[in-house]
């Protein structure tokens, strides 16, 4: 009986690990951000054309996001071809959450994985009443 229990536990671990490996294989590549939804305005009180131009530059920068996820659980995030953040990532056991921890460990972001295939990825920010939704395509 004890042998069967150990075998069952081992089998469950193998199944969970194999699922995570599939998600990790799909994630491990360079992703270009193609669309951002629910982006809160930088400032609701844009008084002049310069303020408006700054807000547009920020939106353009966010739309030029490129995230690269590696097989060794490291990632980098770049904007307009300049690396801005590097760190590590974790995929939850149920494969629904992606946790990004910056290399300095002073910034941790958690995203809900809404969609992940070989050709597209959709991440939704967690914890906000109106979360940011980011759509990616492979680079």
C-alpha positions in Angstrom: 0.0 0.0 0.0 2.8 2.4 0.9 4.5 1.7 -2.5 1.3 2.6 -4.3 1.0 5.8 -2.4 4.6 6.8 -3.2 4.0 5.9 -6.9 0.9 8.0 -7.0 2.7 11.0 -5.5 5.6 10.6 -7.9 3.2 10.4 -10.9 1.4 13.6 -9.8 4.7 15.4 -9.5 5.8 14.3 -13.0 2.4 15.4 -14.5 2.7 18.8 -12.8 6.3 19.2 -13.9 5.6 18.3 -17.5 2.8 20.9 -17.7 5.0 23.6 -16.3 7.7 22.6 -18.8 5.2 23.1 -21.7 4.2 26.6 -20.4 7.9 27.4 -19.9 8.8 26.3 -23.4 6.0 28.5 -24.9 7.1 31.4 -22.7 10.8 31.1 -23.4 11.4 33.5 -26.3 11.4 37.2 -27.2 8.0 38.8 -27.1 6.9 42.1 -28.7 4.1 44.1 -27.1 1.5 44.8 -29.8 -1.3 46.3 -27.7 -2.0 47.6 -24.3 -5.5 48.0 -22.8 -6.7 49.9 -19.7 -3.6 52.0 -19.5 -4.3 54.7 -16.9 -3.5 58.2 -18.1 -0.2 59.6 -16.9 -2.0 62.8 -15.8 -5.6 63.6 -16.1 -4.9 67.3 -16.2 -3.0 67.8 -19.4 -2.7 71.6 -19.6 -0.7 72.1 -22.7 0.6 70.5 -25.9 3.9 69.6 -24.2 2.1 67.6 -21.4 0.2 65.8 -24.1 3.4 65.0 -26.0 5.0 63.6 -22.9 2.0 61.4 -22.3 2.1 60.2 -25.9 5.8 59.3 -25.6 5.1 57.2 -22.5 2.4 55.3 -24.3 4.6 54.8 -27.3 7.4 53.5 -25.1 5.1 51.0 -23.4 3.9 49.8 -26.9 7.6 49.2 -27.8 8.1 46.8 -24.9 10.1 43.7 -25.6 10.2 41.0 -23.0 12.6 38.1 -23.3 12.1 35.0 -21.2 14.9 32.4 -21.0 14.9 28.7 -20.1 16.9 29.4 -16.9 14.0 31.4 -15.4 15.6 34.8 -16.2 14.0 37.6 -18.1 14.8 41.0 -19.5 12.5 43.8 -20.4 13.5 46.5 -22.9 11.9 49.6 -24.3 13.0 51.0 -27.6 16.0 48.6 -27.8 17.4 49.6 -24.4 17.3 47.1 -21.5 15.4 48.5 -18.5 14.9 45.6 -16.2 16.4 42.2 -15.7 15.5 39.6 -13.2 13.9 36.2 -12.6 10.4 34.8 -13.3 8.3 32.0 -11.8 5.2 30.3 -13.2 2.7 29.2 -10.7 1.9 25.5 -10.3 -1.5 26.0 -11.9 0.1 27.9 -14.7 -2.2 30.9 -14.3 0.3 33.4 -12.7 3.6 34.8 -13.9 5.7 36.5 -11.2 8.5 38.7 -12.2 11.2 39.7 -9.7 13.7 42.4 -10.7 17.4 41.7 -10.2 17.5 44.3 -7.4 14.6 42.5 -5.8 12.9 45.8 -5.1 10.1 45.3 -7.6 7.9 42.2 -7.9 5.1 42.2 -10.5 2.4 39.4 -10.8 0.5 38.9 -14.0 -2.4 36.6 -14.8 -1.7 34.5 -17.9 -4.8 35.0 -19.9 -3.5 33.4 -23.0 -0.3 31.7 -23.9 0.4 29.8 -27.2 3.3 29.6 -29.5 2.1 32.6 -31.4 0.5 34.9 -28.8 0.6 35.8 -25.1 -1.8 38.0 -23.1 -1.0 39.1 -19.6 -3.3 40.9 -17.2 -2.0 42.9 -14.2 -3.2 41.6 -10.9 -4.4 43.6 -7.9 -5.9 46.6 -9.7 -9.6 47.4 -10.1 -9.0 48.0 -13.8 -5.9 45.9 -14.6 -3.6 46.7 -17.5 -3.9 44.0 -20.3 -0.8 43.5 -22.5 -0.9 41.5 -25.8 2.3 40.1 -27.2 3.5 38.3 -30.3 6.8 36.5 -30.8 9.7 38.7 -32.0 
